[in-house]
Amino acid sequence: MTKSEPLIWEEAIETLQTARDFIRFGATRFMRADLFFGHGFPDALSESRYLVSYALQLNVSQSEQWLDAKLTASECAQVLDLLKLRCNSRQPAAYLTGEAWIAGFRFRVDPRTIVPRSLIAELLEDEALAPWLDIASTQRIADICTGGASLAILLALLAPDAEVDAVDLSTEALEVAELNVSDYHMQSRVHLLHGDLLHPLSGNYDLIISNPPYVDADAMASLPAEYRTEPVMSLESGEDGLDHARALITGAADYLSSNGILMVEIGHQRANLELCFPDLPFTWLESRDGGTYVFVLRQQDLGA
């Protein structure tokens, strides 16, 4: 006879002892619950390790030092409560802990904004724009659909002399962004602007980046539960998923300097986007997994 789910959790608190035990148990429960992992963790084991370390207030990157430490009774309860909440709520781990880590930096996050997970951060770390632009010497940058402003802050850290305008249509997302900007003491350099895409901008920019919504209508209807906890406006982009990307491409030239660069992430929409703009010389940047989800266009490519 198969044990009921409540009995399995009760048995766990009585028999599991070490952090390693709880990480393994969490990974098993996550797989049995058919959770989806697309918000910063590649699989059940990685996410379980993170949540166990968070519950114990320990550094996940140093987990090898404490994996075999035995937990106290209260620690066991705290860990199991968090693992169980992940299974039952189907919320991304970031919403349960109030934090997300991008390129080694911690950002606040909650359901007012999408969980940050852009490949643009990875590409910036790898200096993918070096053939066109020296990030460190840029003076004006815009981040469109900034959400919690993680990319805007990362750019401000990479470009110490730059002013960064961070735009979002959601006032609630900008409330989270304000907290992150304050945490990094960037109020004088990262400017939060409310409005639709490029419209709040003024003047010319060396770099405009965006990780806009790009989910099409069919995909929206079949999203895993974890994605449905995020703001819909952060995900959907019209029938074909390209409304935001089209607007950026057609409007960015007016806001870029003569040597300016537009950098946009569009997920698995490459083929569809190229069909929409067959004459544009897209440069597709290869991510560490070999995918091409981010394009670059120069101001002169955009026909200005």
N, C-alpha and C positions, 0 to 999 in steps of 0.2 A: 504494500500500500504506500502511495506517495504521501509524504508529509505535507500538511497545509503550510501556506506561506507564513502565517503568524507563528507556528511552531518552529519553523526554521530560524526565524529571528530570535525567538526565545532561547533556543538551543545555542545560538551563536554567543549570546552574552554569558552563557554558563561555561562554554568550552573553549572559545578562542582566547588566546593569551597575548601574543606579540603583535606588533604593528604589521609584520609580514603576514600573519594570520588574517588580520582584518582587511588588508589590501587584496589578498587572494579571495577572501569571502565576498568583498564588494564587487570585484570583477565578475565573479560567478553570478551574483544576483543581478548585476547590470545586464549580463548576457541573457539570463533567463527572463528578464523583464523586457527584452528586446528594445533597449534604449538606443538612441541614435547619438553618434559622436561626430559632431561637426563644428564645435564651438571652442576649438583650441586644443582638443585632445584627440589623437588618432584612433584610440581604442579603449576598451573597457578597463584594461589594466592600468593604463596611464592615468585615466580619470579617477580611478579608485585610489591610486597612489597619491594624487593631488588632494583629494577630499580627506583622506586619512591624515595626511600631513597638516592640512589646514585645521582640522578638528583638534589636533594635538599642538597647534601653534609651533610647528617645526618647519624647517626649510626643506622643501621637496628635493632640491638639488643636492642636499646632503643626506638623503634618506639611507644610503648604505651604512651610515654611522648609527642609525637607530632602528633599523628594520627588525632586529631581534630583541628589542627592549620590550619587557612585559608592561602591559597597561594596568593602571589602577581601575577599580570598579567604576568610578565616575568617568574616567577617560573612555572606557569601553562603551558606556552609555552614550556619551557625546558622539563618538565615532559612528556607532550604529544608528543613532538618530539622523545624522547627516546622510549616511548611505541610504537609509530607508526613505528619507525625504526625496532624494534624487530618483529613486525608483517610483515612488507614488505620485509625485508632482509632475514628472517629466519636464521639469524646468532645466535649462542648461546649468552646469555647475557654477558658472560665473554669477548667475542670479542668486544662487544659494549662498555664495560666499561674499558677494558684493565687490568682486575684483576680477580683472582679466589681465593677463601678462602678455605684452607684445614686445618683441625684440629685447627681452630682459627687463622691461619697465612695467611697473604696476599701475593700472588705471582703475578708477572706480567705475562700476557699471550696475545698473538695475533695470527693471522692465520699462523704464521710460525711454531707453535707447537700445539699439541693437548691440549684441555682444561683439566687440571688435575682433576681427580675425583676418585682416587684409594681407594679401600677398605683397602689397606695395611696401609694407614694412620690411619684409624679407629682402626685396629687391633693393631698397635703399641701403640696407646693411651690406649688401654685396656690391654696392657702388655701380648698379646697373645703368645709371644715367651718365656715367663718366664720359662716354663718347660724345655727348651733346652738352653736358652741363656740369660745372663744378658746384656741387651743392653747398659746400662750405662758404663759397663767395657770393651766393645769391643774396639779393637784397629784398625782393618782394615775392611772396609765395601765397597761393590761395588753396585751401582745402575745401572742396565742395561736397556736400552731404557728410559733414564732419562727424555727426553722431556725438559721441562723448569726447571728441577732439584728440583722440590718441595719436592719429597721424599728424595732426597739426603740431602737437607738442613734440613728437619725434623729429619733425622737420626743423622746429625751432632749436632743438638740441644739436642737430647736425649742421645748421646754418646759424652760427652765433650772432651774425650781424643782420639777419633777415627779420622783416616784419611779416607775420603770417595772419592772413584773414581766413577765418574758419566759418563756413556758412552752413546753416541747416534750416529747413522749413519747420521743423518741430521745436516749439518752445520748450517742451519737456526735455528733449535731448540736449538742448542748450543749457538747461539747468544742471544736468550731469556734467556737461563740458565745462561749465564754470567751476565746478568743484575740482576737476582735474587740472584746469589751468591754475587754480589757486594752489593746489598741492605742489605743483612744479614752479611756483612763483614766476609765472609767465604772463601775468596780467598786462605788463607793459609792452609785450611783443606779440602775443597771440590775441587777436581781436575777434570776438564772437559776433557774428552777424546773422540776423534772422531774415530769411527770405528764400526765394525759389531759385535754386541753382546759381547761375551767374549774375542774376539781376542785382544783388546787393553790392557787387564789386564796383570799384572805380579806379581808373588809371590802368597801367600796364604791369604785368607780372612776368617774372623770369620763369616761373613754374606754376602751373595749375594742375593739381592732382585731384582725383575723385575715385572713391569706391562707392558708386551709386547703386540704387536698387537695380536688379537686372533679372528678376524672376518673372517668367511669362505666366499667362493666365492658367494654362493647363498644369504647370508645375506648382503654382500656388494652391491648386485644389488638392494636391497630393503630398503636400509637405509633411514631414514627420512632426510629431507633437511638439518636440523641442523648438522647432522653428515657429510654430504657431503661438508660442508665448512671447515672441518678439513683436514690436510694432509693425503692423502690416505695411505702413507707408515706407518703412525701411527696406522692404523686400520687393514689392511688386512694382512693375514698370510697364504697364499697358499689356495689350494682347500678346505681343511678341517679346516682351521683356526688354525692349530697347528704347523706350520713350526717353529716358534720362540720357542715355548715351548719345542718341541723335541730337538732343538739344545741346549737349556739351560740344559736340563736334561742329555743329553749325554756328554756335555762338562764341566759341573760345577765342577765335582769331582777333576779335575786337578788344580782348582783354590781355593779350600776350604781347610782350616786347618783340622786337624784330628777330631776336634769337631765342624767343621763348619756347617752352615745351609744354605740351599737354600730355598727361599720363593718367590713364583710366583703366580700372579693373572691370572686366565684364564677364567673369566666370567662363562658362562653356559656350559663350555666344559668339565666338570668333567667326565661324562660317556665316552665320546670319548677318553679322555686322558688315562683313566684307561684301556680302550681296547688296546691302543697303548703300554702300559707298564704294563701288567697284573701281573708281579712279583714284582713291586716296592711297598714298604709299605708307600703309601701316607698318610700323616696326613692332614685332611681338617679342616681348622679353621672356626669356625662359626661366621658370622658377626652379627651385632645387629638385622638385619631383619630375622635372622635364616638361611640365605643362606650359602652355602659352595662354595666359588668362589676362594679361595686362599689355596694353598697347601704348606706344609713344607716337605722337605726331608733332612736327615742328610748326611754328607759326606760318612759315611760307608754304608748308604742305596743305594748310587749311584754306589757301586761296585768298588770303587777305591782301 
